[in-house]
Every structure is written in C-alpha cells, then in structure tokens.
Amino acid sequence: MELNFFSAFIIGLLGGGHCIAMCGGITTMLTSALPKQRKNNLPYILTYNIGRILSYTFIGAIAGFSGSLAIKSLGFPVIMLKMVAGLFLILLGLYIGQWLMWLTKVEVIGKHIWKVISPFSKKLIPVNTIKKSFFLGVLWGWLPCGLVYSTLTWSLASGSALNGGLIMMFFGLGTLPALLTVSFGFEQIKSLIQQTIFKRIMALLLIVYGLYTLMIAYQLMI
C-alpha cells in the first residue's frame, strides 16, 4: 500500500493547477475572511486546510470500507476495482487537460450533498476563532470535485477503511502546496501552475500513470 499512498500524494501534486482553478476562489475568500488585525494568520490557514484534509480522510475511509464490503461480502474482484481506479485516473488527466470533460457528470452527484452542507459555512464567517477556521475547512472538504472523486476510486479499491482514509489523507497533503501559494500570495508560482502548458503536462502524466495502473491490473488478471 505504500506505493498507493505515495501515488495519491503525487496525484494531489499533479492536480495543483485544477485545485487553484476549483478552490482558489474559496481559498482567497477564507483568507480574506480572517481577522484583518492579526499579524499572523498562519494558524488559521493551516487549521482550515487540516479540516479539509480530515474530511477527505473521512470520505476515503467510507469508500475503503464500502470497497472492502464489496470484495468480502459480494465477492467483487479487487482487480476490477483497481482497473476502475486506473480508468478514472485517465479520465482525470483528460479532464484537467480540458480534452474530455466526462468527470463533470460525476461532480453533479456531489452537488446535491454540497447544497445541504454549504449553508452552514455562513455561520462560521467572520473567521475569528481557530474553531471556526477548522470547521470551515471540514465543510470545504465536501466541495464537489472531479479530482477528489477520481482519487476516491483508489480508496474504494484499497480493501479497508484504514487504507482508504490514508490514501485520501496523502492526496490532501499533495494538494496543500498549490493552495498555500494562493493563501500566501505567491503569485509567480500560482501563475506558473495555472498556465495551460503546465496543466496539460500534468494531465499527460496522470494519463500515463492511469494507463500504467490498468496494465498492472491486467497483468494480475492473466
């Protein structure tokens, strides 16, 4: 499983451009909602990112547990789940590269949950306590996102709630550098990550890794 944890971290890193496009506005909003009089907002920025990653971990644990039930109780082949994970990785690369947007159809599923959850965020602004910052991050973790859903298929194929949760935790850590560049105003890095050529190179790497995952799963089947 160590390879899967590392892979999940790399997926988060490679999806940095998408993270900024998808969550950059939210990150800016959260940062601007912090107390203006404070000289150091680092604890708040880190806390809402911790909350976000914890939500990913929780969702990953649910996916891992569901996958383990499908494997043990229904006899669903784990190799098939791994092939699904590889396929979603390819779709993710096509999505980030803006070549094929099928994952937007998957995001629609999460929008129904988001409509229920998002109104609670209004009660947490202004962000004048660490507690509010943390729970804003927790809510943020449920934002519909093709990048998150694609990585969740890895949790589904992980075989347990623990492994599923850890995969999503490492994925969340991988997304951290890109979103911190927005929070701390590192405009040059942000500009680089958002360039079309950069995003498409990252997208191609995701597609290659998805194809590699499918190849490994196929070899295990025969």
DANOR-V633182 format. One record per helix or strand of 3 or more residues. SS is the DSSP state (a for helix, b for strand). FROM is the first residue (numbers start at 1). TO is the last residue. If there is no record, write none. Layout:
SS;FROM;TO, SS;FROM;TO
This chain:
a;2;14, a;16;32, a;42;72, a;78;96, a;103;124, a;130;140, a;146;156, a;161;183, a;187;194, a;196;221
